Amino acid sequence: MPRRALDNPLVLGILGLLLESPMHPYQVFTELRARSASAINRGTLYDVVEALVAARWVAPQGTERSGNRPERTVYALTGSGRDELVRRLDSRIREPRREYPEFLGAIAYLGALGPGGAIAALTERARRLRERADADQERLSAVLRDGVPRLHVIEAEYALHQTRAEITWVEDLITEIRDGSLPWP
């Protein structure tokens, strides 16, 4: 179990948050949910934390109690955990990987919708992406106005640029379907 858990994509996020400050797993869970658009399973997160402890990348630092809630163990990043975080970050930043988002799987079968259905679905997607981009831009601007260093929110900036690039691509595709430059079998 621990080896497989160490391959979980949550490892990077957990180590990164513990680099910021020691915290208990529930704090990690809420921070990851707040910072990520993807769903996070709390049970899986606890399994990954156990694996990180077994690997000696994190260590219990103590416990804390808030009100009448149960005591929670606070974990801190160890030296070897920091080394592993740096190794993983360096690798992920240097080496582009083909990631397979759900949209890529769906767009491969766009033809099944027919031209009218494709235009309707893509138009709706573009609208929703613009709404997301506007909301993300507002949040990012507010955080930067509050004095958070840009380096600490660089991933939000990257995600915003990805969203804007997707909007452009989707809108260009809609134009190609409408004007017939994308042949429809």
C-alpha positions in Angstrom: 0.0 0.0 0.0 2.6 2.7 0.9 4.5 2.4 -2.4 1.4 2.8 -4.5 0.3 5.7 -2.3 3.6 7.4 -2.9 2.8 7.4 -6.7 -0.5 9.3 -6.0 -0.6 12.8 -7.5 -1.6 14.1 -4.1 1.9 13.5 -2.8 3.2 16.7 -4.5 0.4 18.8 -3.2 0.7 17.5 0.4 4.5 18.0 0.4 4.1 21.4 -1.0 1.6 22.5 1.6 3.8 21.1 4.4 6.7 23.1 3.0 4.5 26.2 3.6 3.8 25.2 7.2 3.1 22.2 9.4 -0.6 21.2 9.4 -2.9 18.3 10.2 -4.4 16.3 7.4 -7.8 17.9 7.5 -6.2 21.3 7.0 -4.3 19.8 4.0 -7.6 18.5 2.7 -9.3 21.8 2.9 -6.4 23.7 1.4 -6.1 21.3 -1.5 -9.8 21.5 -2.2 -9.6 25.3 -2.1 -6.7 25.4 -4.5 -7.7 22.7 -6.9 -10.6 22.2 -9.3 -10.3 18.4 -9.0 -12.1 16.3 -6.4 -10.1 15.0 -3.6 -11.0 11.9 -1.5 -10.4 12.5 2.2 -9.7 8.8 2.8 -7.2 8.7 0.1 -5.5 11.7 1.4 -5.1 10.1 4.9 -3.7 7.0 3.2 -1.1 9.1 1.4 -0.2 10.9 4.6 0.4 7.5 6.3 2.6 6.5 3.3 4.5 9.8 3.6 5.1 9.1 7.3 6.3 5.5 6.5 8.7 7.0 3.9 9.9 9.5 6.5 9.1 12.4 4.2 6.8 13.8 6.8 6.7 13.4 10.6 4.3 14.1 13.4 5.1 17.4 15.0 2.5 17.3 17.8 -1.2 17.5 18.2 -3.7 20.3 18.4 -7.3 20.7 19.6 -9.8 23.2 18.4 -12.8 23.7 20.7 -14.4 20.4 21.4 -13.1 18.7 18.3 -10.9 15.7 18.6 -7.1 16.1 18.8 -5.5 16.2 15.4 -1.9 15.2 14.6 0.1 18.0 13.0 2.6 16.9 10.4 5.8 18.6 9.3 8.0 18.1 6.2 11.3 16.4 7.0 14.6 17.0 5.3 14.2 14.0 3.1 10.6 15.1 2.3 11.8 18.4 1.2 14.5 16.7 -1.0 11.7 14.5 -2.5 9.5 17.5 -3.1 12.3 19.3 -4.9 13.1 16.2 -7.0 9.5 15.8 -8.1 9.0 19.5 -8.8 12.2 19.6 -10.8 11.2 16.6 -12.8 7.6 17.8 -13.5 8.7 21.2 -14.5 11.5 20.0 -16.8 9.7 17.1 -18.5 6.5 17.9 -20.4 4.1 15.0 -20.2 1.1 14.2 -22.2 -1.7 14.5 -19.7 -5.1 13.2 -20.6 -7.9 15.5 -19.5 -11.5 14.5 -19.9 -12.1 17.2 -22.5 -9.4 15.6 -24.8 -11.3 12.3 -24.6 -14.6 13.9 -25.4 -13.4 16.2 -28.2 -12.1 13.1 -30.0 -15.7 12.2 -30.7 -17.1 15.6 -31.5 -18.4 14.4 -34.8 -21.1 12.3 -33.0 -22.8 15.6 -32.0 -23.3 16.7 -35.6 -22.4 20.3 -36.6 -25.3 21.9 -34.8 -24.8 19.9 -31.6 -21.1 20.5 -31.7 -21.6 24.3 -32.1 -24.1 24.4 -29.2 -21.9 22.3 -26.9 -18.8 24.3 -27.8 -20.5 27.6 -27.4 -21.7 26.6 -24.0 -18.2 25.5 -23.0 -16.7 28.8 -24.2 -19.3 30.7 -22.2 -18.5 28.7 -19.1 -14.8 29.0 -19.6 -15.1 32.8 -20.0 -17.1 32.9 -16.7 -14.4 30.8 -15.0 -11.6 32.9 -16.4 -13.3 36.1 -15.3 -13.8 34.8 -11.7 -10.2 33.4 -11.6 -8.8 36.7 -12.8 -10.8 38.5 -10.1 -9.5 36.2 -7.4 -6.0 36.3 -8.6 -6.1 40.1 -8.8 -7.5 40.4 -5.3 -4.8 38.1 -3.8 -2.1 40.1 -5.5 -3.6 43.3 -4.3 -3.6 41.9 -0.8 0.2 41.5 -1.1 0.6 37.8 -1.8 3.8 37.4 -3.8 3.1 36.5 -7.4 5.4 33.4 -7.1 3.1 32.0 -4.4 0.1 32.0 -6.9 2.0 31.3 -10.1 0.0 28.1 -10.6 -3.3 30.2 -10.6 -1.8 32.4 -13.3 -0.8 29.4 -15.4 -4.3 27.9 -15.1 -5.8 31.2 -16.1 -3.6 31.3 -19.2 -4.6 27.7 -20.1 -8.2 28.6 -19.8 -7.8 31.6 -22.0 -5.9 29.5 -24.6 -8.7 26.9 -24.5 -11.4 29.6 -25.0 -9.5 30.9 -28.1 -9.2 27.3 -29.5 -12.9 26.5 -28.9 -14.1 29.8 -30.4 -11.8 29.2 -33.5 -13.2 25.7 -33.8 -16.8 27.0 -33.7 -15.9 29.5 -36.5 -14.5 26.6 -38.6 -17.6 24.5 -38.1 -19.9 27.4 -39.0 -17.9 28.5 -42.1 -17.4 25.0 -43.3 -13.6 25.1 -43.2 -13.7 22.0 -40.9 -15.2 19.4 -43.2 -17.9 17.3 -41.6 -18.2 13.8 -42.9 
